[in-house]
Amino acid sequence: MKLIIIDRKAWEQHCSDFADFVHRIEQLIGNPPVKDEWLDNEAVCRRLGISKRYRDMGKISYSMIGHKCYYKESDITELLNAKSE
C-alpha cells in the first residue's frame, strides 16, 4: 500500500474545489430525481439471510446486467416489511 501525505490546508482546498465543481455540474444538468439504490445478489442475500436461488422462486423482482442480478432496495424493504407483518 502506498501512502501519500498532504498538508491539511491543501486537502481542505482540494475538497472545497471538488465541492464547487460538483455544484457547477449540478447547475448545468439540474439535480436528477432521487432514485432507488440497486443491490447485487450478495448484498441482498446477506440482508435477507437467504440463498442466491431464492430469486428463482419468483419472490423478488430483479434486473440482469450482463451475468449479474440487481435488485431495487425499495423492493427488498417491502419484502422485509411484508414478512414482519
C-alpha positions as CSV (number, residue, x, y, z in Angstrom):
1,M,0.0,0.0,0.0
2,K,1.3,3.4,-0.9
3,L,0.6,6.3,1.4
4,I,0.5,9.9,0.3
5,I,0.7,12.7,2.9
6,I,-0.6,16.2,2.1
7,D,-0.9,19.3,4.2
8,R,-4.4,19.8,5.9
9,K,-4.9,23.2,4.2
10,A,-4.1,21.7,0.8
11,W,-6.6,18.8,1.4
12,E,-9.3,21.2,2.5
13,Q,-8.7,23.4,-0.6
14,H,-9.0,20.2,-2.7
15,C,-12.2,19.3,-1.0
16,S,-13.6,22.8,-1.5
17,D,-12.6,22.9,-5.2
18,F,-14.3,19.5,-5.7
19,A,-17.5,20.6,-4.0
20,D,-17.5,23.7,-6.2
21,F,-17.0,21.5,-9.3
22,V,-20.0,19.3,-8.3
23,H,-22.1,22.3,-7.6
24,R,-21.3,23.7,-11.1
25,I,-22.1,20.3,-12.7
26,E,-25.4,20.1,-10.9
27,Q,-26.3,23.6,-12.1
28,L,-25.5,22.6,-15.7
29,I,-27.5,19.3,-15.7
30,G,-30.0,20.0,-12.9
31,N,-30.5,17.9,-9.9
32,P,-31.7,14.4,-11.0
33,P,-34.6,12.9,-9.0
34,V,-33.7,10.6,-6.2
35,K,-33.7,7.1,-7.5
36,D,-33.8,3.7,-5.9
37,E,-30.5,2.3,-4.9
38,W,-29.7,-1.1,-6.5
39,L,-28.2,-4.0,-4.6
40,D,-26.4,-7.0,-6.0
41,N,-27.0,-10.7,-5.2
42,E,-24.5,-10.8,-2.4
43,A,-25.9,-7.7,-0.6
44,V,-29.5,-9.0,-0.9
45,C,-28.6,-12.5,0.3
46,R,-26.8,-11.0,3.3
47,R,-29.6,-8.6,4.1
48,L,-32.4,-11.2,3.8
49,G,-30.4,-14.2,5.1
50,I,-31.3,-16.3,2.0
51,S,-29.6,-18.3,-0.7
52,K,-29.0,-17.0,-4.3
53,R,-31.6,-19.4,-5.6
54,Y,-34.4,-17.6,-3.8
55,R,-34.9,-15.2,-6.7
56,D,-35.6,-18.2,-9.0
57,M,-38.8,-18.8,-6.9
58,G,-40.2,-15.5,-8.3
59,K,-40.5,-13.8,-4.9
60,I,-38.2,-10.9,-5.7
61,S,-38.1,-9.0,-9.0
62,Y,-34.6,-8.2,-10.4
63,S,-32.8,-6.8,-13.4
64,M,-29.9,-8.5,-15.0
65,I,-27.0,-6.7,-16.5
66,G,-24.5,-9.0,-18.1
67,H,-24.4,-12.0,-15.9
68,K,-25.2,-10.1,-12.7
69,C,-28.5,-9.6,-11.0
70,Y,-29.5,-6.4,-9.3
71,Y,-32.5,-5.7,-7.0
72,K,-34.2,-2.4,-6.0
73,E,-33.6,-1.6,-2.4
74,S,-37.2,-0.5,-2.1
75,D,-38.4,-4.0,-3.2
76,I,-36.2,-5.6,-0.6
77,T,-37.5,-3.3,2.1
78,E,-41.1,-4.0,1.0
79,L,-40.5,-7.7,1.2
80,L,-39.0,-7.4,4.7
81,N,-41.9,-5.3,5.9
82,A,-44.4,-7.8,4.5
83,K,-42.6,-10.6,6.2
84,S,-42.7,-8.9,9.6
85,E,-46.4,-8.3,9.4
